[in-house]
C-alpha cells in the first residue's frame, strides 16, 4: 500500500535535475509547476518551492473563503467562461460580426486580467482600473481609444457577467456596480458640406486602385450609399442585393444573417434617390450575376462571402486625393451629412417633417434630430426636391481641389 503523501510539494526530474511541483486539487486547483518570477522552468530550489507553494495555497484558500461568504458554488475562469459565453451566443444566432467584435473585446479583458483569473474574483474597482488602461491604448488612427469605444469593451464584459449571474457563477455583475462608467461626450454633429461630399464621390468614382493597394473595388457605390441613405456602418456594410428595390425606389434596412440592427425600430426603408439609383443600377447587375439575391451588396475579399469590418484605409486614400487630411473623413460623418441634407428637402411640396427624417435614420422619435439639427431645419431657405451630391453643381466652387484629380 503506497504511503500517504504528507506534503503538497513533489518533484519530477527534468534535464537531469529535480524540479518542484505542487498539488492543489483539493483546493480547486491542479498540479502546477512552481516557477520563480523571471524563470520559465519549475524551480529546483526547495526553499523557493516552499514559498511559492505557500503563496498559491493562500490565494486559493482566500478564493474559497470568498465563495463561501458569497454563497457561490460554481467556479470558472474569465478565459474559459468567455469562450463558453461566445459558444452559447453563436447557438442563440448572434451574427458573425457581433461574435467577432465580442471576441475581440473579451480577449482584451482576458489579456489584461490573465487567463486563470477567477470570474468571481473581479470587482468594480478592477474594471475601473481596466478602463484607465483602455483609455491609454492606441486606436490605430494616431489617437487613443475614446470613451465611446471603451464603453463597448465594458458592454461586452457586462453581457458576459449577466449570463454568469443567471447561471450561478457570480452573485453580482461588477460592471453594473461600477460607480462611474465612461460615457460618450455630446458633440455637435460633424458633417461634410455638399461640395465636399461631391468631391469625395468624384474621387471614389475616378480612383483606379493599384493591384497591391488593397482598396475595395466597390468604394464608389459604397460611399454613395452612405451619403445618400444615412445608414449606420454595420447597416450599410450588411446590405444584401435584394435590399435595393429599383422598382419601388427604396432601400430597405432589415436584419439578416450578416448583422442585426441597432434597435427593433431600426427596420425601415429609405428613398432611393435618383443619384444613388444611377450609381447602383449597373453595379446591382454585376452583384446579382456574381452572388445572386441574398448575397452581400458589398462583399469582403476571399472565396467565402463575408461582411467587411473596416474600410478606413481605402476611405483615407480616396479622401486624400481631393485634399482631405488623413483621418478627417469617417463613415459615421457621412450619416450626419445625409441628415443635414435631408432636413433641407421638400416632401410633397412642404418642408420635410423631422419625424420623417428620424424614421429614415432608424430613430423611434425625433428628439435626437431636433437636438442636433433643429437649427439647420429651421433656417433652411433653399430647399430641394431630393438629396444629391453631384459634382457638376459645384465644379466652379471646388475647381482647385478637383484639379488634384486631373480635372480641368
C-alpha beads as a LAMMPS data file, in Angstrom:
LAMMPS data file: protein, C-alpha beads

408 atoms
407 bonds

1 atom types
1 bond types

-500.0 500.0 xlo xhi
-500.0 500.0 ylo yhi
-500.0 500.0 zlo zhi

Masses

1 110.0

Atoms # bond

1 1 1 0.000 0.000 0.000
2 1 1 1.562 3.346 -1.068
3 1 1 2.434 5.844 1.621
4 1 1 0.044 8.756 2.129
5 1 1 1.564 11.999 0.868
6 1 1 2.263 14.392 3.743
7 1 1 3.103 17.432 1.588
8 1 1 1.654 19.063 -1.465
9 1 1 5.087 19.585 -2.961
10 1 1 6.655 16.879 -5.081
11 1 1 9.456 16.632 -7.625
12 1 1 9.984 15.458 -11.165
13 1 1 13.354 15.066 -12.817
14 1 1 13.718 17.419 -15.770
15 1 1 17.021 17.951 -17.563
16 1 1 18.831 15.783 -15.042
17 1 1 17.668 17.927 -12.091
18 1 1 14.736 17.577 -9.696
19 1 1 12.101 20.226 -10.352
20 1 1 9.390 21.172 -7.855
21 1 1 5.626 20.961 -8.407
22 1 1 2.565 21.418 -6.194
23 1 1 -0.726 19.501 -5.978
24 1 1 -3.665 21.872 -5.352
25 1 1 -6.541 19.669 -6.468
26 1 1 -8.211 19.564 -3.063
27 1 1 -8.440 23.393 -3.170
28 1 1 -9.941 23.567 -6.625
29 1 1 -6.617 23.946 -8.409
30 1 1 -4.489 21.436 -10.262
31 1 1 -0.973 20.055 -10.454
32 1 1 1.180 23.027 -11.257
33 1 1 4.832 23.920 -11.733
34 1 1 6.462 26.096 -9.100
35 1 1 8.093 28.721 -11.266
36 1 1 10.065 31.569 -9.721
37 1 1 9.487 35.109 -11.094
38 1 1 11.567 35.682 -14.213
39 1 1 12.053 31.953 -14.803
40 1 1 10.405 29.654 -17.344
41 1 1 11.030 26.227 -15.825
42 1 1 9.964 24.864 -12.451
43 1 1 12.419 25.767 -9.704
44 1 1 14.981 23.312 -8.367
45 1 1 15.407 25.249 -5.099
46 1 1 13.388 23.661 -2.238
47 1 1 13.131 26.922 -0.239
48 1 1 11.803 28.865 -3.218
49 1 1 9.417 25.996 -3.962
50 1 1 8.047 26.077 -0.424
51 1 1 7.496 29.847 -0.569
52 1 1 5.772 29.688 -3.967
53 1 1 3.538 26.819 -2.850
54 1 1 2.517 28.717 0.303
55 1 1 1.527 31.748 -1.783
56 1 1 -0.576 29.643 -4.134
57 1 1 -2.312 27.822 -1.270
58 1 1 -3.093 31.120 0.441
59 1 1 -4.592 32.563 -2.735
60 1 1 -6.794 29.516 -3.331
61 1 1 -7.995 29.424 0.273
62 1 1 -8.893 33.119 0.117
63 1 1 -10.845 32.456 -3.048
64 1 1 -12.642 29.527 -1.429
65 1 1 -13.453 31.673 1.621
66 1 1 -14.887 34.399 -0.589
67 1 1 -17.056 31.864 -2.397
68 1 1 -18.409 30.549 0.906
69 1 1 -19.271 34.083 2.046
70 1 1 -20.988 34.871 -1.254
71 1 1 -22.661 31.505 -1.472
72 1 1 -21.167 30.722 -4.905
73 1 1 -20.839 27.041 -5.700
74 1 1 -19.806 27.121 -9.350
75 1 1 -16.353 28.177 -10.459
76 1 1 -14.974 29.386 -13.789
77 1 1 -12.054 31.368 -15.135
78 1 1 -12.593 34.540 -17.155
79 1 1 -10.988 32.947 -20.224
80 1 1 -12.909 29.691 -20.012
81 1 1 -16.259 31.315 -19.367
82 1 1 -15.723 33.860 -22.157
83 1 1 -15.263 31.004 -24.623
84 1 1 -18.396 29.273 -23.318
85 1 1 -20.352 32.540 -23.448
86 1 1 -19.442 33.048 -27.117
87 1 1 -20.374 29.462 -27.979
88 1 1 -23.794 29.952 -26.437
89 1 1 -24.213 33.284 -28.211
90 1 1 -23.479 31.544 -31.513
91 1 1 -26.214 28.984 -30.762
92 1 1 -28.543 31.878 -29.959
93 1 1 -27.900 33.025 -33.542
94 1 1 -25.807 36.080 -32.801
95 1 1 -24.412 37.470 -36.048
96 1 1 -20.849 36.746 -37.114
97 1 1 -19.985 40.434 -36.871
98 1 1 -21.302 40.609 -33.288
99 1 1 -19.380 37.488 -32.311
100 1 1 -16.133 38.784 -33.810
101 1 1 -16.454 42.126 -32.034
102 1 1 -17.387 40.496 -28.713
103 1 1 -14.472 38.086 -29.010
104 1 1 -12.044 40.984 -29.509
105 1 1 -13.426 42.899 -26.519
106 1 1 -13.426 39.849 -24.233
107 1 1 -9.929 38.836 -25.318
108 1 1 -8.722 42.302 -24.312
109 1 1 -10.155 41.670 -20.832
110 1 1 -8.502 38.238 -20.636
111 1 1 -5.157 39.709 -21.743
112 1 1 -5.398 42.363 -19.049
113 1 1 -6.608 40.248 -16.114
114 1 1 -4.948 36.931 -17.026
115 1 1 -6.088 33.543 -18.349
116 1 1 -6.621 31.970 -14.949
117 1 1 -8.439 34.860 -13.273
118 1 1 -11.439 33.630 -11.308
119 1 1 -14.625 35.072 -12.767
120 1 1 -15.966 35.804 -9.277
121 1 1 -12.764 37.494 -8.099
122 1 1 -13.052 40.636 -10.225
123 1 1 -14.517 43.729 -8.580
124 1 1 -15.941 47.039 -9.825
125 1 1 -12.603 48.602 -8.870
126 1 1 -10.763 46.139 -11.135
127 1 1 -12.858 47.267 -14.079
128 1 1 -12.316 50.924 -13.229
129 1 1 -8.573 50.242 -13.463
130 1 1 -9.137 48.458 -16.777
131 1 1 -10.999 51.480 -18.133
132 1 1 -7.979 53.671 -17.314
133 1 1 -5.767 51.157 -19.124
134 1 1 -8.000 51.108 -22.220
135 1 1 -8.048 54.891 -22.431
136 1 1 -4.277 54.780 -22.992
137 1 1 -4.473 52.312 -25.887
138 1 1 -3.789 53.319 -29.491
139 1 1 -6.918 53.430 -31.658
140 1 1 -4.973 52.727 -34.851
141 1 1 -5.520 56.248 -36.209
142 1 1 -2.893 58.167 -34.266
143 1 1 -5.021 58.718 -31.176
144 1 1 -6.296 56.913 -28.090
145 1 1 -9.482 54.923 -27.598
146 1 1 -12.429 57.214 -26.954
147 1 1 -14.813 56.729 -24.057
148 1 1 -17.469 55.652 -26.557
149 1 1 -15.195 52.814 -27.719
150 1 1 -14.145 51.889 -24.185
151 1 1 -17.820 51.583 -23.319
152 1 1 -18.135 48.878 -25.994
153 1 1 -15.479 46.824 -24.192
154 1 1 -17.362 47.203 -20.922
155 1 1 -20.682 46.315 -22.520
156 1 1 -19.246 43.058 -23.884
157 1 1 -17.945 42.058 -20.452
158 1 1 -21.173 43.140 -18.777
159 1 1 -23.129 40.926 -21.158
160 1 1 -20.909 38.003 -20.123
161 1 1 -21.498 38.698 -16.432
162 1 1 -25.252 38.873 -16.900
163 1 1 -25.112 35.298 -18.139
164 1 1 -22.758 34.327 -15.309
165 1 1 -25.214 35.697 -12.732
166 1 1 -28.089 33.768 -14.289
167 1 1 -26.055 30.550 -14.259
168 1 1 -24.849 30.882 -10.660
169 1 1 -21.159 31.588 -11.268
170 1 1 -21.282 35.036 -9.642
171 1 1 -23.734 36.853 -7.398
172 1 1 -23.489 40.296 -8.988
173 1 1 -22.338 41.947 -12.178
174 1 1 -19.230 44.001 -11.241
175 1 1 -19.513 46.136 -14.372
176 1 1 -23.054 47.193 -13.446
177 1 1 -21.803 48.025 -9.931
178 1 1 -19.111 50.433 -11.142
179 1 1 -19.530 53.841 -9.510
180 1 1 -18.704 55.688 -12.718
181 1 1 -18.539 54.462 -16.302
182 1 1 -17.203 56.176 -19.410
183 1 1 -19.835 57.919 -21.494
184 1 1 -19.668 59.493 -24.919
185 1 1 -19.483 63.254 -24.670
186 1 1 -22.180 65.107 -26.560
187 1 1 -20.698 66.908 -29.522
188 1 1 -22.132 68.978 -32.306
189 1 1 -22.781 66.727 -35.289
190 1 1 -19.871 66.829 -37.741
191 1 1 -20.800 66.607 -41.401
192 1 1 -19.373 67.380 -44.808
193 1 1 -20.538 70.331 -46.823
194 1 1 -22.392 69.378 -50.038
195 1 1 -19.433 70.313 -52.233
196 1 1 -17.094 68.222 -50.062
197 1 1 -19.423 65.245 -50.387
198 1 1 -19.463 65.696 -54.154
199 1 1 -15.646 65.826 -54.192
200 1 1 -15.414 62.635 -52.154
201 1 1 -17.740 60.793 -54.530
202 1 1 -15.867 62.039 -57.594
203 1 1 -12.577 60.906 -56.069
204 1 1 -14.053 57.456 -55.395
205 1 1 -15.509 57.249 -58.914
206 1 1 -12.193 58.033 -60.604
207 1 1 -9.948 56.081 -58.243
208 1 1 -8.072 53.317 -60.031
209 1 1 -6.501 51.334 -57.203
210 1 1 -3.203 49.569 -57.966
211 1 1 -3.307 45.789 -57.540
212 1 1 -1.173 45.973 -54.398
213 1 1 -3.127 48.885 -52.948
214 1 1 -5.722 46.632 -51.339
215 1 1 -8.625 49.014 -51.978
216 1 1 -12.077 47.516 -52.331
217 1 1 -13.491 47.695 -55.877
218 1 1 -16.886 48.980 -54.728
219 1 1 -15.848 52.084 -52.785
220 1 1 -17.740 54.461 -55.094
221 1 1 -21.164 52.760 -54.734
222 1 1 -20.448 52.158 -51.039
223 1 1 -19.703 55.797 -50.220
224 1 1 -22.666 56.877 -52.326
225 1 1 -24.884 54.539 -50.302
226 1 1 -23.617 56.006 -47.033
227 1 1 -24.065 59.590 -48.207
228 1 1 -27.475 59.043 -49.779
229 1 1 -29.156 56.825 -47.170
230 1 1 -27.714 57.937 -43.806
231 1 1 -27.270 54.296 -42.822
232 1 1 -25.086 53.247 -39.916
233 1 1 -21.812 51.483 -40.663
234 1 1 -22.995 47.931 -39.990
235 1 1 -26.342 48.617 -41.667
236 1 1 -24.772 49.634 -44.968
237 1 1 -21.975 47.058 -44.944
238 1 1 -24.580 44.384 -44.203
239 1 1 -26.964 45.279 -47.045
240 1 1 -27.934 42.425 -49.335
241 1 1 -28.508 42.729 -53.081
242 1 1 -32.284 42.381 -52.724
243 1 1 -32.435 45.147 -50.100
244 1 1 -32.288 47.578 -53.025
245 1 1 -35.535 47.829 -54.978
246 1 1 -35.212 49.725 -58.249
247 1 1 -38.881 49.067 -58.971
248 1 1 -40.144 50.576 -55.716
249 1 1 -37.408 53.186 -55.417
250 1 1 -36.467 52.067 -51.899
251 1 1 -33.518 50.745 -49.902
252 1 1 -34.517 48.509 -47.022
253 1 1 -32.581 48.219 -43.776
254 1 1 -33.655 44.972 -42.106
255 1 1 -31.989 42.255 -40.005
256 1 1 -30.282 39.423 -41.840
257 1 1 -27.734 36.655 -41.291
258 1 1 -24.829 39.100 -41.540
259 1 1 -25.797 41.551 -38.812
260 1 1 -28.532 42.751 -36.531
261 1 1 -29.867 46.276 -36.455
262 1 1 -29.203 48.573 -33.525
263 1 1 -32.775 48.561 -32.211
264 1 1 -36.101 46.994 -33.096
265 1 1 -37.190 50.330 -34.563
266 1 1 -34.202 50.396 -36.914
267 1 1 -36.007 48.274 -39.528
268 1 1 -37.035 50.801 -42.167
269 1 1 -36.920 51.911 -45.779
270 1 1 -35.163 54.951 -47.239
271 1 1 -35.851 56.632 -50.594
272 1 1 -33.597 55.500 -53.416
273 1 1 -32.620 58.970 -54.552
274 1 1 -32.008 59.446 -58.308
275 1 1 -28.245 59.940 -57.934
276 1 1 -27.877 56.737 -55.937
277 1 1 -30.133 54.800 -58.308
278 1 1 -27.907 55.776 -61.234
279 1 1 -24.773 54.705 -59.372
280 1 1 -26.195 51.402 -58.158
281 1 1 -28.108 50.297 -61.263
282 1 1 -25.155 48.839 -63.184
283 1 1 -23.430 47.657 -60.025
284 1 1 -26.526 45.694 -58.950
285 1 1 -26.477 43.754 -62.205
286 1 1 -22.876 42.724 -61.517
287 1 1 -23.634 41.654 -57.954
288 1 1 -26.697 39.638 -58.975
289 1 1 -24.568 37.778 -61.528
290 1 1 -21.736 37.179 -59.057
291 1 1 -23.613 36.360 -55.871
292 1 1 -27.328 36.385 -56.573
293 1 1 -30.154 37.580 -54.355
294 1 1 -29.362 37.282 -50.656
295 1 1 -25.666 37.938 -51.231
296 1 1 -23.919 40.938 -49.751
297 1 1 -24.111 44.155 -51.719
298 1 1 -20.547 44.999 -50.657
299 1 1 -18.783 41.661 -50.016
300 1 1 -15.378 41.149 -48.461
301 1 1 -12.419 39.587 -50.196
302 1 1 -11.836 35.861 -50.398
303 1 1 -13.603 32.807 -51.734
304 1 1 -16.233 32.680 -48.990
305 1 1 -18.601 35.617 -48.737
306 1 1 -18.249 37.652 -45.568
307 1 1 -19.120 41.069 -44.275
308 1 1 -16.360 43.694 -44.333
309 1 1 -15.403 45.157 -40.952
310 1 1 -13.104 48.049 -41.852
311 1 1 -12.713 50.271 -44.923
312 1 1 -10.788 53.113 -43.274
313 1 1 -7.602 52.690 -45.324
314 1 1 -9.473 52.805 -48.609
315 1 1 -11.517 55.773 -47.409
316 1 1 -8.368 57.632 -46.343
317 1 1 -6.746 57.126 -49.764
318 1 1 -9.830 58.341 -51.598
319 1 1 -10.265 61.371 -49.330
320 1 1 -6.588 62.346 -49.580
321 1 1 -6.878 62.585 -53.381
322 1 1 -9.048 65.705 -53.012
323 1 1 -7.221 67.375 -50.160
324 1 1 -8.790 65.934 -47.013
325 1 1 -6.386 65.446 -44.111
326 1 1 -5.680 61.878 -43.043
327 1 1 -8.404 60.553 -40.770
328 1 1 -10.645 63.595 -41.178
329 1 1 -13.425 61.729 -43.025
330 1 1 -15.195 58.871 -41.250
331 1 1 -18.196 56.751 -42.185
332 1 1 -20.401 57.983 -39.338
333 1 1 -19.751 61.523 -40.537
334 1 1 -21.487 60.576 -43.795
335 1 1 -24.602 59.665 -41.789
336 1 1 -24.628 63.176 -40.342
337 1 1 -24.070 64.589 -43.830
338 1 1 -27.163 62.831 -45.154
339 1 1 -29.198 64.082 -42.206
340 1 1 -28.148 67.694 -42.726
341 1 1 -29.033 67.485 -46.412
342 1 1 -32.287 65.580 -45.917
343 1 1 -33.801 68.064 -43.462
344 1 1 -33.389 70.756 -46.110
345 1 1 -35.544 68.934 -48.665
346 1 1 -39.210 69.138 -49.578
347 1 1 -41.732 66.370 -49.035
348 1 1 -44.771 66.700 -51.314
349 1 1 -44.092 70.397 -51.665
350 1 1 -43.701 71.141 -47.930
351 1 1 -40.579 71.124 -45.704
352 1 1 -39.858 67.543 -44.745
353 1 1 -41.013 66.653 -41.214
354 1 1 -38.286 65.941 -38.687
355 1 1 -40.138 62.760 -37.729
356 1 1 -39.788 61.506 -41.320
357 1 1 -36.051 62.126 -41.212
358 1 1 -35.795 60.430 -37.815
359 1 1 -37.542 57.296 -39.123
360 1 1 -35.225 57.153 -42.136
361 1 1 -32.283 57.196 -39.726
362 1 1 -33.727 54.411 -37.580
363 1 1 -34.748 56.560 -34.570
364 1 1 -38.036 55.957 -32.779
365 1 1 -38.542 59.646 -32.073
366 1 1 -37.364 62.952 -33.495
367 1 1 -35.719 64.122 -30.258
368 1 1 -32.152 63.460 -31.433
369 1 1 -32.786 65.191 -34.755
370 1 1 -34.247 68.237 -33.021
371 1 1 -31.302 68.404 -30.629
372 1 1 -28.560 68.176 -33.235
373 1 1 -30.108 69.524 -36.426
374 1 1 -33.125 71.602 -35.428
375 1 1 -31.287 74.857 -36.173
376 1 1 -30.452 73.663 -39.700
377 1 1 -34.065 72.672 -40.348
378 1 1 -35.467 75.983 -39.090
379 1 1 -33.058 78.157 -41.092
380 1 1 -33.208 76.259 -44.395
381 1 1 -34.237 78.614 -47.186
382 1 1 -33.167 76.924 -50.419
383 1 1 -34.898 73.551 -50.192
384 1 1 -34.512 70.886 -52.882
385 1 1 -36.690 68.004 -54.073
386 1 1 -34.087 65.320 -53.377
387 1 1 -30.773 64.592 -51.692
388 1 1 -27.857 64.735 -54.106
389 1 1 -24.157 65.500 -54.169
390 1 1 -23.403 65.868 -57.883
391 1 1 -20.017 67.299 -58.741
392 1 1 -21.499 69.241 -61.693
393 1 1 -23.270 71.555 -59.254
394 1 1 -20.041 72.564 -57.519
395 1 1 -17.385 72.307 -60.234
396 1 1 -16.522 76.018 -60.150
397 1 1 -16.582 76.188 -56.336
398 1 1 -14.070 73.369 -55.859
399 1 1 -12.047 73.779 -59.060
400 1 1 -8.707 73.851 -57.207
401 1 1 -9.364 70.608 -55.328
402 1 1 -10.915 68.989 -58.369
403 1 1 -7.688 69.740 -60.234
404 1 1 -5.928 67.327 -57.900
405 1 1 -7.782 64.558 -59.757
406 1 1 -6.539 65.858 -63.109
407 1 1 -9.834 67.622 -63.905
408 1 1 -9.603 70.935 -65.764

Bonds

1 1 1 2
2 1 2 3
3 1 3 4
4 1 4 5
5 1 5 6
6 1 6 7
7 1 7 8
8 1 8 9
9 1 9 10
10 1 10 11
11 1 11 12
12 1 12 13
13 1 13 14
14 1 14 15
15 1 15 16
16 1 16 17
17 1 17 18
18 1 18 19
19 1 19 20
20 1 20 21
21 1 21 22
22 1 22 23
23 1 23 24
24 1 24 25
25 1 25 26
26 1 26 27
27 1 27 28
28 1 28 29
29 1 29 30
30 1 30 31
31 1 31 32
32 1 32 33
33 1 33 34
34 1 34 35
35 1 35 36
36 1 36 37
37 1 37 38
38 1 38 39
39 1 39 40
40 1 40 41
41 1 41 42
42 1 42 43
43 1 43 44
44 1 44 45
45 1 45 46
46 1 46 47
47 1 47 48
48 1 48 49
49 1 49 50
50 1 50 51
51 1 51 52
52 1 52 53
53 1 53 54
54 1 54 55
55 1 55 56
56 1 56 57
57 1 57 58
58 1 58 59
59 1 59 60
60 1 60 61
61 1 61 62
62 1 62 63
63 1 63 64
64 1 64 65
65 1 65 66
66 1 66 67
67 1 67 68
68 1 68 69
69 1 69 70
70 1 70 71
71 1 71 72
72 1 72 73
73 1 73 74
74 1 74 75
75 1 75 76
76 1 76 77
77 1 77 78
78 1 78 79
79 1 79 80
80 1 80 81
81 1 81 82
82 1 82 83
83 1 83 84
84 1 84 85
85 1 85 86
86 1 86 87
87 1 87 88
88 1 88 89
89 1 89 90
90 1 90 91
91 1 91 92
92 1 92 93
93 1 93 94
94 1 94 95
95 1 95 96
96 1 96 97
97 1 97 98
98 1 98 99
99 1 99 100
100 1 100 101
101 1 101 102
102 1 102 103
103 1 103 104
104 1 104 105
105 1 105 106
106 1 106 107
107 1 107 108
108 1 108 109
109 1 109 110
110 1 110 111
111 1 111 112
112 1 112 113
113 1 113 114
114 1 114 115
115 1 115 116
116 1 116 117
117 1 117 118
118 1 118 119
119 1 119 120
120 1 120 121
121 1 121 122
122 1 122 123
123 1 123 124
124 1 124 125
125 1 125 126
126 1 126 127
127 1 127 128
128 1 128 129
129 1 129 130
130 1 130 131
131 1 131 132
132 1 132 133
133 1 133 134
134 1 134 135
135 1 135 136
136 1 136 137
137 1 137 138
138 1 138 139
139 1 139 140
140 1 140 141
141 1 141 142
142 1 142 143
143 1 143 144
144 1 144 145
145 1 145 146
146 1 146 147
147 1 147 148
148 1 148 149
149 1 149 150
150 1 150 151
151 1 151 152
152 1 152 153
153 1 153 154
154 1 154 155
155 1 155 156
156 1 156 157
157 1 157 158
158 1 158 159
159 1 159 160
160 1 160 161
161 1 161 162
162 1 162 163
163 1 163 164
164 1 164 165
165 1 165 166
166 1 166 167
167 1 167 168
168 1 168 169
169 1 169 170
170 1 170 171
171 1 171 172
172 1 172 173
173 1 173 174
174 1 174 175
175 1 175 176
176 1 176 177
177 1 177 178
178 1 178 179
179 1 179 180
180 1 180 181
181 1 181 182
182 1 182 183
183 1 183 184
184 1 184 185
185 1 185 186
186 1 186 187
187 1 187 188
188 1 188 189
189 1 189 190
190 1 190 191
191 1 191 192
192 1 192 193
193 1 193 194
194 1 194 195
195 1 195 196
196 1 196 197
197 1 197 198
198 1 198 199
199 1 199 200
200 1 200 201
201 1 201 202
202 1 202 203
203 1 203 204
204 1 204 205
205 1 205 206
206 1 206 207
207 1 207 208
208 1 208 209
209 1 209 210
210 1 210 211
211 1 211 212
212 1 212 213
213 1 213 214
214 1 214 215
215 1 215 216
216 1 216 217
217 1 217 218
218 1 218 219
219 1 219 220
220 1 220 221
221 1 221 222
222 1 222 223
223 1 223 224
224 1 224 225
225 1 225 226
226 1 226 227
227 1 227 228
228 1 228 229
229 1 229 230
230 1 230 231
231 1 231 232
232 1 232 233
233 1 233 234
234 1 234 235
235 1 235 236
236 1 236 237
237 1 237 238
238 1 238 239
239 1 239 240
240 1 240 241
241 1 241 242
242 1 242 243
243 1 243 244
244 1 244 245
245 1 245 246
246 1 246 247
247 1 247 248
248 1 248 249
249 1 249 250
250 1 250 251
251 1 251 252
252 1 252 253
253 1 253 254
254 1 254 255
255 1 255 256
256 1 256 257
257 1 257 258
258 1 258 259
259 1 259 260
260 1 260 261
261 1 261 262
262 1 262 263
263 1 263 264
264 1 264 265
265 1 265 266
266 1 266 267
267 1 267 268
268 1 268 269
269 1 269 270
270 1 270 271
271 1 271 272
272 1 272 273
273 1 273 274
274 1 274 275
275 1 275 276
276 1 276 277
277 1 277 278
278 1 278 279
279 1 279 280
280 1 280 281
281 1 281 282
282 1 282 283
283 1 283 284
284 1 284 285
285 1 285 286
286 1 286 287
287 1 287 288
288 1 288 289
289 1 289 290
290 1 290 291
291 1 291 292
292 1 292 293
293 1 293 294
294 1 294 295
295 1 295 296
296 1 296 297
297 1 297 298
298 1 298 299
299 1 299 300
300 1 300 301
301 1 301 302
302 1 302 303
303 1 303 304
304 1 304 305
305 1 305 306
306 1 306 307
307 1 307 308
308 1 308 309
309 1 309 310
310 1 310 311
311 1 311 312
312 1 312 313
313 1 313 314
314 1 314 315
315 1 315 316
316 1 316 317
317 1 317 318
318 1 318 319
319 1 319 320
320 1 320 321
321 1 321 322
322 1 322 323
323 1 323 324
324 1 324 325
325 1 325 326
326 1 326 327
327 1 327 328
328 1 328 329
329 1 329 330
330 1 330 331
331 1 331 332
332 1 332 333
333 1 333 334
334 1 334 335
335 1 335 336
336 1 336 337
337 1 337 338
338 1 338 339
339 1 339 340
340 1 340 341
341 1 341 342
342 1 342 343
343 1 343 344
344 1 344 345
345 1 345 346
346 1 346 347
347 1 347 348
348 1 348 349
349 1 349 350
350 1 350 351
351 1 351 352
352 1 352 353
353 1 353 354
354 1 354 355
355 1 355 356
356 1 356 357
357 1 357 358
358 1 358 359
359 1 359 360
360 1 360 361
361 1 361 362
362 1 362 363
363 1 363 364
364 1 364 365
365 1 365 366
366 1 366 367
367 1 367 368
368 1 368 369
369 1 369 370
370 1 370 371
371 1 371 372
372 1 372 373
373 1 373 374
374 1 374 375
375 1 375 376
376 1 376 377
377 1 377 378
378 1 378 379
379 1 379 380
380 1 380 381
381 1 381 382
382 1 382 383
383 1 383 384
384 1 384 385
385 1 385 386
386 1 386 387
387 1 387 388
388 1 388 389
389 1 389 390
390 1 390 391
391 1 391 392
392 1 392 393
393 1 393 394
394 1 394 395
395 1 395 396
396 1 396 397
397 1 397 398
398 1 398 399
399 1 399 400
400 1 400 401
401 1 401 402
402 1 402 403
403 1 403 404
404 1 404 405
405 1 405 406
406 1 406 407
407 1 407 408
